[in-house]
Amino acid sequence: LLGVYELDKSIQLHAYPNPASNMINISVNARAHEVLGVRLFDMQGKEIDIDYVSTDYGTPVKINSIPAGQYLIEVQTDKGRNVISFQKNWVDKTQGI
């Protein structure tokens, strides 16, 4: 994300739910693209380690360990890459959520 490169706008990304608290799902127009990698960045450009598993139905990403705020997800496919943003909500752990 810190480099300069062309984003492939034909790679349609969707992040849901958005905003999210514990897990966010990334879907790619799967008919044309295979997800090869997913990277998460804070708004200062710092990469954050994440766990994800790419499936035919989407790519769930665990976000329960990151602070609340705005983030960027970069998805690398067999055809190129694109970026989508999402909002991580604060979770009140004292309420058992």
Disulfide bonds with the S-S distance in Angstrom:
none
